[in-house]
Amino acid sequence: MRTGFDRLAEDGFRLLAGQRVGVVTNPTGVASDDLRHIVDVLHADDRVRPAAVFGPEHGFRGTAQAGGSEGRFDDPATGLPVYDTYLKGGRELADVFTASGVDTVVFDIQDVGARFYTYIWTLYDCMDAAARAGLRFVVLDRPNPVGGRAARGPVLDRRFASFVGREPVAQVHGMTVAELARLFNGEFLARPVELETVRMTGWRRGERFGATGLPWVPPSPNMPTPGTALVYAGTCLFEGTNLSEGRGTTLPFELLGAEGVDGRWAEAANGLGLPGVRFREAYFTPAFSKFRGRRVGGVQLHVTDPEVFDPVRTGVGLLVTARRTWEDFAWRADGWIDRLTGSATVRTLVDAGADPAEVVASWQRDLRVFETVRLRYLMYR
């Protein structure tokens, strides 16, 4: 298994020859063989001219929590200027690229396969900004850690576009970052960028991260393991509720709960017979975020068969049963659940007492349309 960066290095960085290079990356941008960060590798190699680094949400070195970044600084290891891209886009981000003096922007960040994980929209915004600035854009590919056989879940309605979803993409997109870049360029960007992708070797669509042999570097502070990524596309929906999504615990997105929740929730969730997963009655005390320092009750997800586990269907089932078994269930007042699901449909159906199967059925037509478009941009069997 060789990542896009591994292959770029093995080719002597010829694709970047003669260019002043800016790198959009975070702690996941590492060489597979020795875990050196790619910025350190590029800086030490006379064949490349790195000129700047661009940090996304959580920052280049990954020290910021959700909704934060590291700002502008000079990297102490290389002396390179590090610019903050978080929540920047359009002409503002194009001006950052121009001011940095780069000719080519390189993107290398490990994604987790969910539409609302912000790095793919950093990719989108950076492609758009590079096109505005007249720069070349290179995407170094990495595996989709939850596989990529099919897309799942609701497709974003553009009326609900935000930084957790800018374009009509399924909640589980089933694509790698290079494939998404091709999709963005071909379908969504008003001004396509001069795009090149460096594909992986040795990865197949059905493989999850554990089969790759690659080291897992947490792409964000609350994504500690590939197991977290496996459930995230479903349980992150609890960000849109008044229940804890497990932030502030050692099992974010695998533990869910709130004060006053008891064993009835786990019993109801298990009663749905969802494939590939079981639920354990659990109690925990978050160290930060919702219910900080307070004892809450809820569930822990145990994925028993990743081959049949559907994170979005599971997330919907948990929303339905939480609402039925906990009288204080509520959506966040800012409408965040609609941003996460991409429309008001899921929230409206859950409030109306719909069963999980009815909710899942609501997005199938749009999902088939997205799947047809998606197939045109896939790069791997």
Legacy VTK file of the C-alpha trace (Angstrom):
# vtk DataFile Version 3.0
C-alpha trace
ASCII
DATASET POLYDATA
POINTS 381 float
0.000 0.000 0.000
1.573 3.256 -1.152
-0.074 6.626 -0.619
0.011 9.491 -3.062
2.875 11.106 -1.167
4.849 7.848 -1.064
4.576 7.577 -4.842
5.435 11.250 -5.349
8.609 10.769 -3.285
9.541 7.540 -5.071
9.341 9.452 -8.358
11.800 12.041 -7.070
9.142 14.756 -6.729
9.259 15.322 -10.492
5.666 16.570 -10.475
6.783 19.531 -8.337
10.020 20.329 -10.142
10.723 24.023 -10.567
7.660 25.056 -8.566
7.294 27.086 -5.377
5.092 24.709 -3.411
2.477 25.403 -0.753
1.174 22.428 1.231
-2.336 22.111 2.701
-1.939 19.506 5.403
-2.213 18.533 9.058
-0.630 15.842 11.298
-1.921 13.060 9.009
0.425 14.133 6.211
3.145 11.596 6.948
5.382 9.320 4.914
4.328 5.709 5.408
7.804 4.273 5.958
9.206 6.466 8.718
6.268 8.660 9.858
8.169 11.853 9.048
5.817 14.687 8.237
5.708 15.445 4.534
6.575 19.108 5.127
9.757 18.042 6.914
10.563 15.631 4.057
9.992 18.268 1.383
11.995 20.872 3.286
14.986 18.559 3.579
15.005 17.604 -0.117
16.922 19.840 -2.528
14.696 18.766 -5.430
11.662 20.585 -3.974
11.028 24.224 -3.084
8.422 24.340 -0.291
7.446 27.960 0.322
4.414 27.825 2.627
2.105 25.608 4.666
-1.670 26.030 4.961
-3.440 24.695 8.038
-7.138 23.593 8.134
-9.506 23.261 11.106
-7.531 21.983 14.133
-4.371 23.430 12.588
-1.256 22.251 10.790
0.104 20.593 13.934
-3.371 19.571 15.151
-3.431 21.343 18.504
-6.833 23.083 18.194
-10.141 21.557 19.246
-13.298 21.425 17.095
-14.196 24.806 15.633
-10.684 26.160 16.106
-7.391 26.616 14.273
-3.811 27.627 15.016
-3.648 30.976 13.242
-0.637 32.396 11.422
2.861 31.407 12.624
6.272 30.290 11.414
6.875 26.571 11.739
9.738 26.134 14.243
10.953 22.919 12.572
11.349 24.316 9.050
10.962 28.078 9.346
8.195 27.984 6.731
5.289 30.416 7.113
2.066 28.670 8.144
-1.177 30.305 7.027
-4.630 29.617 8.465
-7.281 28.483 5.936
-10.061 27.677 8.403
-13.359 29.349 7.427
-11.633 31.187 4.593
-12.754 30.800 1.004
-13.237 32.548 -2.314
-11.240 35.699 -2.958
-10.048 35.925 0.661
-8.335 32.533 0.461
-7.084 33.258 -3.076
-5.390 36.372 -1.696
-3.706 34.242 1.002
-2.348 31.931 -1.696
-1.152 34.877 -3.773
0.541 36.546 -0.795
2.381 33.314 0.017
4.118 33.404 -3.376
3.441 29.765 -4.296
2.983 28.403 -7.828
1.483 25.020 -6.895
-0.789 24.061 -4.005
-0.450 20.467 -2.752
-3.217 18.879 -0.656
-2.467 15.893 1.602
-4.907 15.234 4.466
-6.454 11.982 5.683
-10.254 12.114 5.363
-12.725 9.884 7.275
-15.426 9.402 4.629
-18.241 11.614 5.968
-19.674 14.642 4.158
-19.641 16.807 7.274
-15.954 16.215 8.114
-14.588 19.612 7.198
-11.346 18.660 5.453
-13.081 17.796 2.183
-14.581 21.294 2.131
-11.155 22.739 2.870
-10.148 20.820 -0.275
-13.080 22.355 -2.164
-12.369 25.888 -0.953
-8.651 25.575 -1.697
-9.346 24.308 -5.222
-11.687 27.229 -5.815
-9.155 29.713 -4.408
-6.303 28.216 -6.444
-8.381 28.570 -9.612
-9.065 32.225 -8.773
-5.355 32.813 -8.171
-4.311 30.975 -11.335
-2.383 28.278 -9.442
-1.850 24.605 -10.132
-3.411 22.140 -7.652
-2.078 18.670 -6.788
-3.953 16.170 -4.593
-1.969 13.348 -2.978
-4.400 10.514 -2.353
-4.976 8.517 0.840
-7.457 5.697 1.585
-11.036 6.241 2.585
-10.719 4.565 6.018
-14.280 3.190 5.992
-13.999 1.760 2.477
-15.680 3.020 -0.635
-17.930 0.417 -2.187
-21.050 2.590 -2.055
-22.427 5.924 -0.939
-24.959 6.058 1.912
-27.288 8.502 3.550
-29.039 11.731 2.569
-27.647 14.013 -0.115
-27.163 17.682 0.719
-29.780 20.166 -0.449
-27.865 23.322 -1.463
-30.287 25.445 0.559
-28.594 23.969 3.636
-25.024 24.486 2.451
-22.367 25.346 5.038
-18.788 24.431 5.899
-20.014 20.919 6.824
-21.404 20.499 3.306
-21.176 22.867 0.368
-22.492 20.717 -2.494
-24.933 17.794 -3.138
-22.810 14.963 -1.735
-24.082 11.943 0.220
-23.515 11.762 3.971
-21.172 8.789 3.387
-19.589 9.684 0.066
-17.582 6.490 -0.505
-14.732 8.354 -2.229
-11.086 9.211 -1.646
-9.922 12.825 -1.523
-8.494 12.601 -5.049
-11.779 11.229 -6.351
-13.645 14.006 -4.567
-11.302 16.564 -6.117
-12.159 15.182 -9.562
-15.861 15.333 -8.682
-15.627 18.911 -7.413
-13.717 20.019 -10.517
-16.056 18.246 -12.912
-19.417 19.028 -11.328
-19.376 21.905 -8.863
-16.615 24.484 -9.276
-17.658 27.446 -11.415
-14.021 27.832 -12.472
-12.225 24.456 -12.631
-8.684 24.426 -11.322
-5.639 23.006 -13.120
-5.815 19.696 -11.253
-3.427 16.759 -10.986
-3.915 13.764 -8.712
-1.351 11.258 -7.490
-3.148 7.992 -6.963
-2.345 5.265 -4.468
-1.273 1.751 -5.284
-2.384 -1.333 -3.405
-5.767 -0.044 -2.189
-9.130 -1.501 -3.177
-12.512 0.083 -2.609
-13.745 -2.462 -0.080
-10.749 -2.126 2.231
-11.068 -0.287 5.516
-8.090 1.300 7.166
-7.003 -1.727 9.188
-6.323 -3.667 5.981
-3.956 -1.058 4.539
-1.021 -1.587 6.905
-0.694 2.193 7.187
-0.221 3.909 10.560
-3.304 5.726 11.863
-2.587 9.333 12.748
-5.669 10.981 14.314
-6.877 13.546 11.761
-8.562 15.552 14.536
-8.524 15.426 18.359
-11.797 13.493 18.563
-10.938 10.931 15.880
-8.503 8.741 17.841
-8.928 5.425 15.996
-10.224 3.947 12.719
-13.086 2.565 14.829
-14.137 6.122 15.594
-14.218 6.888 11.873
-16.376 3.815 11.257
-19.245 5.094 13.438
-18.713 8.841 13.006
-20.874 9.316 9.902
-23.909 8.261 11.940
-23.282 9.265 15.529
-21.988 12.736 14.683
-25.678 13.523 14.131
-25.908 13.813 17.909
-23.988 17.076 17.602
-27.353 18.397 16.433
-29.111 17.361 19.650
-28.889 18.111 23.364
-27.216 14.733 24.007
-23.465 14.270 24.311
-21.758 12.746 21.289
-18.984 11.509 23.555
-16.617 14.451 23.228
-14.589 14.717 26.392
-14.329 10.927 26.748
-11.856 8.373 25.431
-14.549 7.046 23.073
-15.922 10.056 21.167
-18.806 9.152 18.851
-18.901 5.632 20.327
-20.404 6.868 23.611
-23.651 8.863 23.524
-25.765 10.078 26.406
-27.304 12.731 28.645
-28.388 13.274 32.221
-31.522 11.268 32.922
-30.992 8.671 30.177
-31.204 5.096 31.451
-31.126 1.516 30.171
-34.332 1.882 28.189
-32.418 3.529 25.345
-29.981 0.642 24.829
-32.880 -1.819 25.046
-34.882 0.090 22.429
-31.870 0.469 20.122
-31.076 -3.241 20.310
-34.740 -3.934 19.583
-34.341 -2.375 16.127
-32.147 -5.285 15.042
-29.736 -3.027 13.186
-27.159 -5.055 11.244
-23.587 -5.340 12.496
-23.959 -3.431 15.763
-25.037 -3.885 19.386
-25.604 -1.304 22.099
-24.483 -1.446 25.718
-26.046 0.588 28.518
-23.257 2.961 29.533
-22.505 5.752 32.020
-19.726 8.323 31.716
-18.550 11.795 32.771
-17.274 14.016 29.946
-14.125 16.016 30.737
-15.212 18.794 28.338
-17.973 19.742 25.897
-21.605 18.850 26.732
-22.250 17.776 30.349
-18.697 18.573 31.356
-17.941 17.020 34.746
-21.451 15.568 35.109
-22.510 11.928 35.170
-24.618 10.953 32.175
-26.294 7.761 31.020
-26.528 6.444 27.497
-25.166 3.821 25.145
-21.896 2.550 23.776
-21.846 1.238 20.218
-20.118 -2.080 19.590
-19.687 -2.793 15.873
-19.849 -6.568 15.527
-19.631 -6.848 11.733
-18.181 -3.917 9.779
-19.175 -5.559 6.489
-22.893 -5.039 7.115
-22.783 -2.101 9.542
-24.474 1.038 8.159
-23.458 4.095 10.197
-26.172 6.400 8.843
-29.013 3.933 9.360
-27.615 3.306 12.838
-27.436 7.006 13.610
-31.053 7.463 12.540
-32.122 4.486 14.639
-30.412 5.995 17.666
-32.097 9.368 17.098
-35.516 7.723 16.830
-35.080 5.614 19.969
-33.498 8.432 21.980
-36.501 10.634 21.253
-38.896 7.848 22.228
-37.178 6.879 25.493
-35.926 10.221 26.902
-38.545 12.863 27.485
-36.028 15.733 27.485
-34.736 14.990 23.978
-34.362 18.163 21.920
-32.640 19.427 18.779
-30.052 22.171 19.022
-31.748 25.523 18.647
-29.431 26.654 15.831
-30.711 24.020 13.379
-27.375 22.202 13.283
-29.050 18.839 12.644
-30.313 20.142 9.295
-26.788 21.224 8.342
-25.455 17.778 9.224
-28.127 15.788 7.385
-28.273 18.288 4.524
-31.976 19.157 4.757
-34.911 19.379 7.188
-36.239 15.951 6.174
-34.586 13.749 8.810
-35.517 16.079 11.658
-39.093 16.441 10.424
-39.614 12.696 10.063
-38.116 11.891 13.463
-40.346 14.517 15.078
-43.356 12.996 13.319
-42.638 9.599 14.905
-41.388 7.881 11.753
-39.638 4.536 12.010
-35.960 4.353 10.968
-36.920 2.530 7.760
-39.188 5.420 6.721
-36.405 7.933 7.340
-33.908 5.872 5.351
-36.397 5.525 2.480
-36.719 9.324 2.246
-33.281 9.841 0.705
-33.007 6.889 -1.675
-33.964 8.749 -4.866
-31.393 11.506 -4.345
-28.811 8.928 -3.322
-29.262 7.031 -6.609
-28.677 10.264 -8.534
-25.509 10.994 -6.562
-24.282 7.420 -7.018
-24.607 7.772 -10.794
-22.524 10.962 -10.761
-20.009 9.537 -8.277
-19.223 6.527 -10.480
-17.798 8.793 -13.188
-14.983 9.970 -10.909
-13.832 6.786 -9.162
-10.190 5.801 -9.601
-9.946 2.386 -7.901
-11.611 -0.987 -8.249
LINES 1 382
381 0 1 2 3 4 5 6 7 8 9 10 11 12 13 14 15 16 17 18 19 20 21 22 23 24 25 26 27 28 29 30 31 32 33 34 35 36 37 38 39 40 41 42 43 44 45 46 47 48 49 50 51 52 53 54 55 56 57 58 59 60 61 62 63 64 65 66 67 68 69 70 71 72 73 74 75 76 77 78 79 80 81 82 83 84 85 86 87 88 89 90 91 92 93 94 95 96 97 98 99 100 101 102 103 104 105 106 107 108 109 110 111 112 113 114 115 116 117 118 119 120 121 122 123 124 125 126 127 128 129 130 131 132 133 134 135 136 137 138 139 140 141 142 143 144 145 146 147 148 149 150 151 152 153 154 155 156 157 158 159 160 161 162 163 164 165 166 167 168 169 170 171 172 173 174 175 176 177 178 179 180 181 182 183 184 185 186 187 188 189 190 191 192 193 194 195 196 197 198 199 200 201 202 203 204 205 206 207 208 209 210 211 212 213 214 215 216 217 218 219 220 221 222 223 224 225 226 227 228 229 230 231 232 233 234 235 236 237 238 239 240 241 242 243 244 245 246 247 248 249 250 251 252 253 254 255 256 257 258 259 260 261 262 263 264 265 266 267 268 269 270 271 272 273 274 275 276 277 278 279 280 281 282 283 284 285 286 287 288 289 290 291 292 293 294 295 296 297 298 299 300 301 302 303 304 305 306 307 308 309 310 311 312 313 314 315 316 317 318 319 320 321 322 323 324 325 326 327 328 329 330 331 332 333 334 335 336 337 338 339 340 341 342 343 344 345 346 347 348 349 350 351 352 353 354 355 356 357 358 359 360 361 362 363 364 365 366 367 368 369 370 371 372 373 374 375 376 377 378 379 380
